């Protein structure tokens, strides 16, 4: 059975994301690959964050809480070792939202 997720990246907080799309995945491994790819792009842009442990934790959190989760899971990024104002966000989506995003593309 497929699951659908909103994937976005940008500043954390109440800001518009730099990048936003909806993905359809069949396995947790597929979702992890997508998040790893987005994290690689963010690491290139900002330098710090997105360790394998952080990616695994965020993917596990959103995968296991698929029906009950209301907030995004975040993989944090930043320009130095102490602050992480940017992130890759993962949130559950519905099939209808996925189909609507495909029509827009």
C-alpha positions as CSV (number, residue, x, y, z in Angstrom):
1,X,0.0,0.0,0.0
2,X,1.4,3.4,-1.0
3,X,1.8,6.3,1.4
4,X,2.0,10.0,0.5
5,X,4.2,12.6,2.1
6,X,4.8,16.4,1.7
7,X,8.5,17.0,1.3
8,X,9.7,20.6,1.7
9,X,12.9,22.5,2.5
10,X,13.8,26.0,3.7
11,X,13.8,28.1,6.8
12,X,12.3,26.6,10.0
13,X,9.3,28.5,11.5
14,X,6.4,30.3,9.8
15,X,8.1,30.9,6.4
16,X,7.3,29.7,2.9
17,X,9.4,26.7,1.9
18,X,12.1,27.1,-0.8
19,X,11.1,23.8,-2.3
20,X,7.8,21.8,-1.8
21,X,6.4,18.7,-3.4
22,X,4.4,15.6,-2.6
23,X,5.9,12.1,-3.0
24,X,4.3,8.7,-3.3
25,X,6.3,5.9,-1.7
26,X,5.7,2.2,-1.1
27,X,8.4,1.5,1.5
28,X,10.2,3.3,4.3
29,X,13.4,2.7,2.4
30,X,12.0,4.7,-0.5
31,X,11.1,7.6,1.8
32,X,14.6,7.5,3.3
33,X,16.2,7.7,-0.1
34,X,14.1,10.8,-1.0
35,X,15.0,12.5,2.3
36,X,18.7,11.6,1.9
37,X,18.7,13.2,-1.6
38,X,17.0,16.4,-0.3
39,X,19.4,16.4,2.7
40,X,22.4,16.2,0.4
41,X,21.2,19.3,-1.5
42,X,20.7,21.1,1.8
43,X,24.1,20.1,3.1
44,X,25.7,21.4,-0.1
45,X,24.0,24.7,0.4
46,X,24.4,25.2,4.2
47,X,27.3,23.0,5.3
48,X,26.1,21.4,8.5
49,X,23.4,19.0,9.5
50,X,21.5,16.1,8.1
51,X,23.4,13.2,9.6
52,X,22.4,9.7,8.9
53,X,21.0,9.4,12.5
54,X,18.9,12.5,12.1
55,X,17.5,11.3,8.7
56,X,16.7,7.9,10.1
57,X,15.0,9.3,13.2
58,X,12.8,11.8,11.2
59,X,11.8,9.1,8.7
60,X,11.0,6.6,11.4
61,X,8.9,9.2,13.3
62,X,6.8,10.2,10.3
63,X,6.5,6.6,9.0
64,X,5.2,5.2,12.4
65,X,3.0,8.1,13.1
66,X,1.5,8.3,9.6
67,X,-2.1,8.4,10.7
68,X,-1.8,10.4,13.9
69,X,1.0,12.9,13.2
70,X,0.0,16.6,12.9
71,X,3.4,18.3,12.8
72,X,6.2,18.0,10.3
73,X,9.3,15.9,11.1
74,X,12.4,17.9,10.5
75,X,16.0,17.2,9.5
76,X,17.9,20.3,10.7
77,X,20.6,22.2,8.8
78,X,22.7,25.3,9.4
79,X,25.7,27.4,8.4
80,X,27.7,26.6,11.6
81,X,27.8,23.8,14.1
82,X,25.6,25.5,16.7
83,X,22.5,26.8,15.0
84,X,20.2,25.0,12.6
85,X,17.7,27.5,11.2
86,X,17.0,25.5,8.0
87,X,15.5,22.1,7.5
88,X,14.0,19.4,5.4
89,X,10.4,18.8,6.4
90,X,8.4,15.6,6.1
91,X,4.7,15.4,6.7
92,X,2.0,12.9,5.9
93,X,-0.3,13.8,2.9
94,X,-3.4,12.3,1.4
95,X,-3.8,10.7,-2.0
96,X,-6.0,13.6,-3.1
97,X,-3.2,16.0,-2.2
98,X,-0.8,13.9,-4.2
99,X,-3.1,13.8,-7.2
100,X,-3.7,17.6,-7.0
101,X,0.1,18.2,-7.0
102,X,0.5,16.0,-10.0
103,X,-2.1,18.0,-11.9
104,X,-0.2,21.2,-11.2
105,X,3.0,19.8,-12.5
